[in-house]
Amino acid sequence: MTSELNATKAVIGELARHLNVDICLELWDGSIIPLGANAQEQIRFAITSPSAMRRLLREPSLITVAELYAAGDLDIVGGDPIDAMRHVDHLQFRFLPGKVNKMRLLKAALPILAKSYSVPSLVKRFTKKVGLAPSSGRDDRELIGFHYDLSNAFYELFLDENMVYSSAYFPTPESSLDEAQLTKLDLICRKLRLQPGDRLFDPGCGWGGLLCHAAQHYGVQAYGTTLSQEQYDYTSAKVARLGLGDQVTLELRDCRSLPDDRIFDKIAQVEMVEHVGIANHHEFYRYLRRHMRERGVYFGQASFRRNTENPADFPKLTPYMKFIVEYIFPGGELDHIGMTCGALERAGFEVHEVEAVREHFGYTTEHWARRLYARREEGAALVGMPQTRLWLLYLSLCALSFHRGALNAFQVVATSRYVGPSGVAFDRRTEYLGAKRV
């Protein structure tokens, strides 16, 4: 054990020579090793067992880190995951393999690598091959169920009072999550130019936040679909509780299975297109266009990746996305904003507005992560501590990715294309602020 501990200190020391990270590592014997010249010790990463170090050296990847953190073999001392990861420039670790002397590192690591390790299976992992399209074996109900049927009570631990699972819109950085989500719901309604009696379609409606808000405050006839049984049960109960049964209709079905004669005035796609798969985007937007009246209004909000210089590189999964699709969102894919606008135009839409909301999503996911961290023991009682810790890591990585610009988020407004005036006011600000609520 002593030789392995000494080897671990030697390996970390060798790696730290090429890093300048403002944080320390704590080993299983209590010793603390700085990873930078001015590394602070108040918040630190902890390697709690020799086995964890063995696996980190043999399988250095984000998935390894996620599984070890879920199991408690990696931990954070003195703060939550966001506080800890803010001290780390992840790009330094990305370029680290090209800087270290590999022979020196291997020699130092031999006492560690000589021993075996076990891989605990403590959290759900989606291991099935996901088909590109429903016609080629893609089972969207199973993919959605993996993520959303975890537990309504679990989501209640960190979402706002309306259970809105998409980026909020913060009037100020200091606004509460509840205020920011209500602001976002109202902004969607105003961007859609909702009027009393409008037929609104919300495919992938989540827990019904937009459906109920639009019905209550804008007098629309709202229709939503979901493939999640948990969401369907929750939203059905909410509609009944609010007395909105005459205005809100909900169905447990694929949003792409509506009869051809079902036509809507307005459609709001709020962070569900990520579940459709890029190969299906063109047909998905064509489908929405077929179910919209002439000059109907479309609103879309989604997360996006940055485009790549070489288009052939874009479909390649990043380490972050590989972690997401295996443990959080199986079948999920993010396109870039140019791809979305192009798909909308090819499907018969005219794009009018594109608004970046990246910082808003950064604040949203940070709220979610900190709220879940504060109630992590309740999460453990619902889904187990390993699953709760996995979600803490996921939400924290999302928050930092949006804050740092690794991920983007946009709101898009379009209308079904038609010859002549668009019907969209010249002065958007006046139109939005002057919208009439019921």
LUMNU-388056 format. One record per residue (C-alpha): x, y, z; residue in one letter; residue number from 0. Coordinates in pm, 1 decimal, m for minus. Layout:
REM LUMNU-388056
         u         v         w  fike  padren
         X         Y         Z     A     NUM
...
END
This chain:
REM LUMNU-388056
         u         v         w  fike  padren
       0.0       0.0       0.0     M       0
     285.2     237.9      84.3     T       1
     452.6     182.0    m253.4     S       2
     126.3     251.5    m434.0     E       3
      70.3     568.8    m231.8     L       4
     420.8     691.4    m307.8     N       5
     372.6     606.8    m674.9     A       6
      46.0     802.7    m678.8     T       7
     220.4    1106.8    m531.6     K       8
     496.5    1076.2    m791.2     A       9
     248.7    1049.9   m1079.7     V      10
      44.2    1347.9    m959.9     I      11
     362.0    1546.6    m907.2     G      12
     471.6    1472.3   m1263.6     E      13
     132.8    1577.4   m1402.9     L      14
     121.9    1890.4   m1185.9     A      15
     448.0    2007.5   m1343.6     R      16
     253.2    2070.8   m1665.2     H      17
     m58.1    2216.3   m1504.0     L      18
    m139.8    2547.3   m1344.5     N      19
    m470.9    2456.3   m1185.0     V      20
    m603.1    2647.7    m887.8     D      21
    m699.5    2343.2    m681.3     I      22
    m549.5    2057.2    m480.7     C      23
    m590.6    1681.3    m469.8     L      24
    m649.1    1499.0    m142.2     E      25
    m541.7    1134.2    m129.8     L      26
    m687.6     849.1      73.8     W      27
    m423.4     894.9     344.6     D      28
    m519.6    1259.8     395.9     G      29
    m219.1    1409.0     217.9     S      30
    m284.3    1713.4      m2.4     I      31
    m103.2    1777.6    m331.8     I      32
    m135.1    2114.3    m514.1     P      33
    m197.9    2106.0    m890.0     L      34
     m69.8    2457.3    m944.9     G      35
     173.0    2707.7    m800.2     A      36
     m99.7    2899.7    m617.4     N      37
    m354.8    2620.8    m569.6     A      38
    m602.8    2686.0    m288.4     Q      39
    m691.0    2411.6     m40.3     E      40
   m1039.0    2517.3      77.3     Q      41
   m1210.0    2320.4    m200.8     I      42
   m1032.4    2013.8    m334.1     R      43
   m1082.1    1693.6    m530.1     F      44
   m1039.2    1374.1    m328.2     A      45
    m924.3    1033.2    m452.5     I      46
   m1065.7     809.7    m182.1     T      47
    m909.2     472.6    m272.2     S      48
    m608.9     321.7    m454.3     P      49
    m851.0     144.0    m688.0     S      50
    m979.2     478.9    m814.1     A      51
    m626.8     587.9    m904.7     M      52
    m565.5     261.1   m1089.8     R      53
    m873.5     310.3   m1302.3     R      54
    m802.0     678.0   m1370.6     L      55
    m461.9     582.1   m1512.2     L      56
    m589.8     289.4   m1716.7     R      57
    m911.6     450.3   m1842.3     E      58
    m862.1     828.6   m1841.2     P      59
   m1198.1     962.3   m1963.7     S      60
   m1494.2    1169.9   m1852.1     L      61
   m1703.0     852.5   m1821.1     I      62
   m1445.3     708.4   m1579.4     T      63
   m1457.2    1028.4   m1374.4     V      64
   m1838.8    1020.2   m1375.8     A      65
   m1858.9     658.2   m1262.5     E      66
   m1598.6     707.1    m989.1     L      67
   m1773.3    1021.3    m866.0     Y      68
   m2109.3     842.9    m862.9     A      69
   m1957.1     560.7    m657.9     A      70
   m1789.6     802.3    m414.9     G      71
   m1437.8     692.2    m514.2     D      72
   m1384.2    1049.7    m634.0     L      73
   m1524.5    1324.7    m419.0     D      74
   m1524.4    1698.7    m363.8     I      75
   m1431.2    1839.2     m25.2     V      76
   m1533.4    2186.8      89.6     G      77
   m1789.2    2279.0    m176.7     G      78
   m2024.8    2163.1    m448.0     D      79
   m1918.2    2045.6    m796.0     P      80
   m1962.3    2388.8    m954.8     I      81
   m1744.0    2555.8    m692.3     D      82
   m1474.5    2292.0    m745.8     A      83
   m1478.4    2285.8   m1126.3     M      84
   m1462.6    2664.2   m1148.8     R      85
   m1104.8    2633.2   m1026.7     H      86
   m1015.7    2409.5   m1323.1     V      87
    m944.1    2504.6   m1682.1     D      88
   m1051.1    2184.3   m1856.2     H      89
    m844.2    2272.2   m2165.3     L      90
    m527.4    2215.5   m1961.3     Q      91
    m628.8    1853.3   m1908.3     F      92
    m725.6    1817.2   m2273.0     R      93
    m374.9    1910.9   m2389.3     F      94
    m192.7    1743.5   m2101.0     L      95
    m109.6    1414.0   m2285.2     P      96
      99.9    1605.4   m2536.3     G      97
     306.3    1773.9   m2265.2     K      98
     406.1    1497.3   m2025.2     V      99
     707.7    1269.4   m2055.6     N     100
     524.7     941.7   m2107.5     K     101
     818.2     715.5   m2023.8     M     102
     882.2     897.4   m1696.2     R     103
     511.7     884.9   m1614.6     L     104
     488.4     513.0   m1694.5     L     105
     788.4     433.1   m1476.1     K     106
     636.5     623.0   m1184.1     A     107
     297.4     455.7   m1234.6     A     108
     414.9      91.7   m1253.0     L     109
     333.4       6.5    m886.2     P     110
     m21.8     132.9    m951.5     I     111
     m75.3     m29.5   m1290.4     L     112
      45.6    m368.1   m1165.0     A     113
    m270.4    m413.8    m957.9     K     114
    m623.4    m481.3   m1081.5     S     115
    m941.1    m284.6   m1009.1     Y     116
   m1313.8    m344.8   m1021.0     S     117
   m1576.1    m141.3   m1206.8     V     118
   m1891.2    m101.6    m994.8     P     119
   m2227.0     m87.1   m1171.6     S     120
   m2413.9     155.4    m948.3     L     121
   m2601.2     374.3   m1198.1     V     122
   m2815.8     318.4   m1504.7     K     123
   m2626.2     315.5   m1833.1     R     124
   m2793.8     299.6   m2173.6     F     125
   m2600.6      37.2   m2366.1     T     126
   m2833.1     m37.8   m2658.0     K     127
   m2749.4      79.0   m3008.4     K     128
   m2976.2     370.3   m3100.9     V     129
   m3120.7     365.1   m3451.8     G     130
   m3102.4     679.5   m3662.6     L     131
   m3477.1     692.8   m3726.1     A     132
   m3796.2     524.9   m3600.8     P     133
   m3801.8     327.9   m3925.9     S     134
   m3458.2     182.1   m3847.3     S     135
   m3513.7      72.4   m3488.5     G     136
   m3507.8     401.3   m3297.8     R     137
   m3743.9     361.4   m3000.3     D     138
   m3810.0     716.7   m2882.7     D     139
   m4049.9     605.0   m2609.2     R     140
   m3772.5     398.6   m2449.5     E     141
   m3518.4     679.1   m2490.7     L     142
   m3751.0     937.4   m2334.5     I     143
   m3851.2     701.0   m2055.0     G     144
   m3485.9     645.3   m1959.6     F     145
   m3449.8    1014.5   m1879.3     H     146
   m3788.4    1149.9   m1776.2     Y     147
   m3941.9     854.5   m1594.8     D     148
   m3671.6     867.5   m1329.9     L     149
   m3912.8    1016.8   m1073.6     S     150
   m4131.3    1327.6   m1069.8     N     151
   m4037.8    1377.0    m705.0     A     152
   m3668.6    1377.0    m800.3     F     153
   m3719.0    1654.7   m1057.0     Y     154
   m3919.4    1852.6    m801.4     E     155
   m3604.5    1872.3    m588.1     L     156
   m3435.1    2114.5    m827.2     F     157
   m3689.1    2253.1   m1077.9     L     158
   m3900.6    2564.0   m1016.5     D     159
   m4256.7    2559.6    m885.6     E     160
   m4395.9    2512.8   m1239.0     N     161
   m4161.1    2221.5   m1316.1     M     162
   m4014.9    2390.1   m1625.7     V     163
   m3724.6    2181.2   m1753.7     Y     164
   m3570.2    2423.2   m2002.5     S     165
   m3362.7    2738.8   m1990.0     S     166
   m3518.1    3020.4   m1791.7     A     167
   m3492.0    3386.1   m1895.2     Y     168
   m3340.9    3599.2   m1619.7     F     169
   m3446.2    3965.5   m1598.0     P     170
   m3126.5    4013.2   m1394.0     T     171
   m2856.6    3767.8   m1282.7     P     172
   m2993.5    3803.5    m928.6     E     173
   m3348.9    3699.6   m1022.5     S     174
   m3486.2    3384.2    m861.9     S     175
   m3535.5    3069.7   m1066.7     L     176
   m3913.9    3088.3   m1021.5     D     177
   m3921.3    3448.0   m1147.3     E     178
   m3694.0    3367.3   m1441.3     A     179
   m3901.7    3067.2   m1550.8     Q     180
   m4224.0    3269.2   m1540.0     L     181
   m4050.2    3541.0   m1742.0     T     182
   m3947.2    3279.0   m1998.8     K     183
   m4298.3    3129.8   m2025.4     L     184
   m4446.1    3473.7   m2081.1     D     185
   m4176.4    3565.1   m2333.9     L     186
   m4257.4    3252.1   m2535.9     I     187
   m4625.6    3346.9   m2540.0     C     188
   m4543.0    3698.9   m2656.8     R     189
   m4296.1    3581.3   m2921.5     K     190
   m4571.0    3353.4   m3050.3     L     191
   m4810.9    3652.0   m3060.2     R     192
   m5069.4    3439.6   m2878.2     L     193
   m5429.3    3553.6   m2895.6     Q     194
   m5741.0    3419.1   m2720.9     P     195
   m5869.0    3116.3   m2908.6     G     196
   m5536.3    3034.0   m3077.1     D     197
   m5469.3    2663.5   m3123.0     R     198
   m5127.7    2604.8   m2962.4     L     199
   m4928.7    2282.7   m3006.2     F     200
   m4650.7    2197.1   m2760.1     D     201
   m4477.1    1876.2   m2877.0     P     202
   m4284.1    1719.4   m2592.3     G     203
   m4467.9    1935.7   m2339.4     C     204
   m4280.4    1822.0   m2028.7     G     205
   m4469.1    1881.5   m1706.5     W     206
   m4715.7    2119.3   m1871.8     G     207
   m4574.0    2453.4   m1761.7     G     208
   m4621.0    2630.1   m2097.3     L     209
   m4956.4    2463.3   m2172.7     L     210
   m5109.6    2581.5   m1847.3     C     211
   m4950.8    2928.7   m1856.8     H     212
   m5069.0    2995.4   m2212.4     A     213
   m5421.2    2872.0   m2135.4     A     214
   m5451.1    3070.6   m1812.0     Q     215
   m5299.9    3399.5   m1926.0     H     216
   m5354.8    3409.6   m2303.7     Y     217
   m5682.1    3219.6   m2344.8     G     218
   m5552.3    2965.5   m2598.2     V     219
   m5664.9    2613.5   m2672.7     Q     220
   m5346.3    2425.1   m2584.0     A     221
   m5255.6    2074.2   m2695.2     Y     222
   m4950.7    1885.4   m2574.9     G     223
   m4791.3    1544.3   m2623.5     T     224
   m4534.5    1349.6   m2425.7     T     225
   m4383.4    1002.7   m2437.5     L     226
   m4315.7    1002.0   m2062.6     S     227
   m4573.7     831.6   m1842.6     Q     228
   m4449.3    1024.8   m1538.6     E     229
   m4490.9    1358.9   m1715.8     Q     230
   m4832.6    1261.0   m1848.2     Y     231
   m4959.0    1167.4   m1502.1     D     232
   m4820.6    1484.4   m1343.6     Y     233
   m4955.4    1720.9   m1610.9     T     234
   m5297.5    1555.4   m1621.3     S     235
   m5331.3    1607.0   m1247.2     A     236
   m5215.3    1969.9   m1278.1     K     237
   m5465.9    2048.9   m1554.6     V     238
   m5747.3    1903.3   m1344.2     A     239
   m5631.7    2090.0   m1032.3     R     240
   m5627.0    2423.3   m1216.4     L     241
   m5964.9    2361.9   m1381.2     G     242
   m5818.9    2389.3   m1732.2     L     243
   m5977.1    2076.7   m1876.6     G     244
   m6174.9    2280.7   m2134.9     D     245
   m5860.0    2452.6   m2263.7     Q     246
   m5574.4    2204.9   m2226.6     V     247
   m5561.2    1864.0   m2393.7     T     248
   m5278.0    1621.9   m2327.0     L     249
   m5195.0    1290.7   m2493.0     E     250
   m4939.5    1019.5   m2424.0     L     251
   m4816.9     974.4   m2780.4     R     252
   m4539.6    1054.0   m3023.9     D     253
   m4584.0    1415.5   m3136.4     C     254
   m4523.6    1300.5   m3497.1     R     255
   m4830.1    1075.0   m3508.6     S     256
   m5111.2    1332.9   m3539.7     L     257
   m5386.1    1300.6   m3801.0     P     258
   m5320.0    1500.0   m4118.2     D     259
   m5616.2    1732.0   m4059.9     D     260
   m5491.2    1851.9   m3718.2     R     261
   m5386.8    2213.5   m3784.6     I     262
   m5249.2    2468.2   m3535.4     F     263
   m5206.4    2844.2   m3530.8     D     264
   m4892.9    2840.6   m3316.6     K     265
   m4631.5    2576.3   m3231.9     I     266
   m4379.8    2593.8   m2946.3     A     267
   m4089.1    2346.7   m2950.1     Q     268
   m3905.0    2402.7   m2623.9     V     269
   m3589.8    2194.8   m2587.3     E     270
   m3736.5    1872.0   m2721.7     M     271
   m3574.0    1871.7   m3066.1     V     272
   m3253.4    1753.8   m2896.2     E     273
   m3431.9    1418.2   m2853.2     H     274
   m3531.6    1382.5   m3219.1     V     275
   m3188.5    1306.2   m3364.5     G     276
   m3016.2    1519.4   m3629.8     I     277
   m3093.6    1267.2   m3903.2     A     278
   m3465.7    1331.0   m3840.3     N     279
   m3461.3    1711.4   m3817.1     H     280
   m3559.9    1780.5   m4176.7     H     281
   m3864.2    1553.3   m4166.4     E     282
   m3954.9    1677.4   m3816.5     F     283
   m3972.0    2042.4   m3927.4     Y     284
   m4160.1    1945.8   m4244.6     R     285
   m4408.3    1762.8   m4022.7     Y     286
   m4459.6    2071.4   m3804.1     L     287
   m4505.8    2286.4   m4114.0     R     288
   m4776.6    2053.1   m4245.7     R     289
   m4967.4    2093.9   m3919.3     H     290
   m4952.6    2473.9   m3917.6     M     291
   m5186.2    2720.0   m4086.7     R     292
   m5055.9    2974.5   m4336.0     E     293
   m4853.8    3239.9   m4154.8     R     294
   m4871.6    3037.3   m3837.7     G     295
   m4595.5    3115.9   m3590.6     V     296
   m4327.7    2873.1   m3474.2     Y     297
   m4112.8    2921.4   m3163.8     F     298
   m3811.9    2700.5   m3094.9     G     299
   m3567.9    2693.3   m2805.8     Q     300
   m3280.4    2448.0   m2788.3     A     301
   m2922.4    2382.4   m2683.4     S     302
   m2658.4    2387.3   m2956.3     F     303
   m2297.9    2298.0   m3018.2     R     304
   m2058.0    2531.3   m3196.4     R     305
   m2005.0    2452.0   m3562.1     N     306
   m1673.1    2301.5   m3668.0     T     307
   m1433.9    2427.6   m3933.3     E     308
   m1455.8    2092.9   m4110.4     N     309
   m1823.2    1986.8   m4149.6     P     310
   m1720.4    1620.1   m4140.1     A     311
   m1598.6    1666.2   m3782.6     D     312
   m1928.8    1794.2   m3643.0     F     313
   m2109.0    1458.8   m3602.3     P     314
   m1823.8    1316.7   m3393.7     K     315
   m1920.9    1276.4   m3027.9     L     316
   m1721.4    1488.5   m2786.2     T     317
   m1631.5    1326.7   m2449.5     P     318
   m1904.5    1539.2   m2291.6     Y     319
   m2170.1    1421.2   m2537.7     M     320
   m2058.9    1058.8   m2502.7     K     321
   m2117.9    1083.6   m2127.7     F     322
   m2456.9    1249.0   m2185.2     I     323
   m2593.5     991.3   m2430.2     V     324
   m2482.6     693.5   m2222.8     E     325
   m2599.7     811.9   m1880.8     Y     326
   m2847.2    1099.4   m1921.7     I     327
   m3000.2    1152.5   m2268.2     F     328
   m2973.1     837.8   m2481.5     P     329
   m3034.7     927.0   m2843.9     G     330
   m2982.3    1297.5   m2776.9     G     331
   m2797.8    1512.5   m3031.3     E     332
   m2721.3    1883.8   m3056.1     L     333
   m2694.9    2055.6   m3392.1     D     334
   m2556.1    2405.0   m3460.0     H     335
   m2775.7    2710.2   m3510.5     I     336
   m2701.0    2730.4   m3882.0     G     337
   m2821.7    2373.0   m3927.1     M     338
   m3150.0    2452.4   m3750.0     T     339
   m3219.0    2766.7   m3953.2     C     340
   m3137.5    2579.8   m4272.7     G     341
   m3368.7    2292.4   m4179.4     A     342
   m3651.6    2535.2   m4101.8     L     343
   m3611.8    2712.2   m4436.9     E     344
   m3601.4    2383.4   m4629.8     R     345
   m3918.7    2275.7   m4450.4     A     346
   m4111.7    2584.9   m4562.6     G     347
   m4055.4    2830.9   m4277.3     F     348
   m3936.5    3191.0   m4288.2     E     349
   m3696.6    3266.0   m4000.4     V     350
   m3750.3    3606.9   m3839.5     H     351
   m3561.0    3611.6   m3511.6     E     352
   m3268.5    3430.9   m3351.9     V     353
   m3182.6    3528.5   m2995.0     E     354
   m2886.7    3386.8   m2803.8     A     355
   m2975.7    3279.2   m2448.7     V     356
   m2653.4    3096.6   m2356.4     R     357
   m2592.0    3291.2   m2034.6     E     358
   m2953.5    3235.5   m1929.2     H     359
   m2905.7    2860.3   m1958.6     F     360
   m2582.5    2886.6   m1760.9     G     361
   m2766.2    3051.3   m1472.4     Y     362
   m3054.6    2803.5   m1503.9     T     363
   m2841.4    2492.3   m1483.3     T     364
   m2636.7    2645.2   m1203.0     E     365
   m2957.3    2696.8   m1003.8     H     366
   m3056.9    2335.3   m1074.6     W     367
   m2719.7    2199.0    m966.4     A     368
   m2705.3    2399.1    m644.3     R     369
   m3066.4    2318.3    m554.5     R     370
   m3006.4    1946.6    m606.5     L     371
   m2682.9    1962.6    m407.1     Y     372
   m2870.7    2121.1    m115.7     A     373
   m3125.9    1836.2    m125.5     R     374
   m2895.5    1551.6    m226.0     R     375
   m2995.8    1335.4      70.4     E     376
   m3358.9    1355.1     m44.8     E     377
   m3243.2    1263.8    m394.1     G     378
   m3060.2     962.4    m254.2     A     379
   m3379.1     846.9     m82.2     A     380
   m3562.6     864.1    m416.6     L     381
   m3313.8     729.9    m672.7     V     382
   m3003.3     637.0    m471.7     G     383
   m2695.8     844.9    m393.9     M     384
   m2492.9     721.8    m698.0     P     385
   m2766.2     837.7    m937.2     Q     386
   m2801.3    1166.6    m748.4     T     387
   m2426.6    1228.5    m765.3     R     388
   m2427.5    1147.8   m1137.5     L     389
   m2695.2    1412.6   m1192.2     W     390
   m2502.9    1662.1    m981.6     L     391
   m2204.2    1613.3   m1209.4     L     392
   m2419.7    1637.4   m1522.6     Y     393
   m2593.6    1960.9   m1418.0     L     394
   m2266.2    2116.1   m1300.7     S     395
   m2093.5    2032.4   m1630.0     L     396
   m2388.1    2185.3   m1817.4     C     397
   m2368.2    2505.0   m1612.6     A     398
   m1995.4    2547.6   m1671.8     L     399
   m2028.1    2459.0   m2042.0     S     400
   m2287.4    2733.1   m2093.3     F     401
   m2100.6    2984.5   m1878.5     H     402
   m1775.4    2922.4   m2067.6     R     403
   m1933.7    2907.3   m2414.6     G     404
   m1866.1    2541.5   m2489.9     A     405
   m2243.2    2503.5   m2538.1     L     406
   m2486.1    2754.9   m2685.2     N     407
   m2861.0    2809.2   m2660.2     A     408
   m3091.5    3002.6   m2891.9     F     409
   m3455.0    3101.9   m2930.2     Q     410
   m3583.2    3104.0   m3288.7     V     411
   m3906.4    3254.8   m3421.7     V     412
   m4032.3    3162.5   m3768.2     A     413
   m4356.6    3163.3   m3965.2     T     414
   m4489.3    2923.8   m4224.3     S     415
   m4365.6    3079.2   m4547.9     R     416
   m4622.0    3255.3   m4763.3     Y     417
   m4603.7    3514.2   m5043.0     V     418
   m4655.4    3867.9   m4918.8     G     419
   m4617.0    4053.8   m4588.2     P     420
   m4485.7    3847.7   m4300.3     S     421
   m4727.4    3984.4   m4042.7     G     422
   m4438.2    4027.3   m3799.2     V     423
   m4419.6    4379.4   m3656.2     A     424
   m4121.4    4598.6   m3741.1     F     425
   m4067.8    4699.1   m3376.9     D     426
   m4024.2    4375.3   m3183.5     R     427
   m3970.3    4548.5   m2850.5     R     428
   m4297.9    4737.1   m2870.2     T     429
   m4478.4    4424.2   m2977.8     E     430
   m4344.2    4212.8   m2693.3     Y     431
   m4395.9    4470.2   m2420.2     L     432
   m4740.2    4561.1   m2546.7     G     433
   m4874.4    4204.5   m2573.3     A     434
   m5218.2    4159.0   m2419.1     K     435
   m5274.8    3895.0   m2154.6     R     436
   m5616.5    3763.6   m2059.3     V     437
END
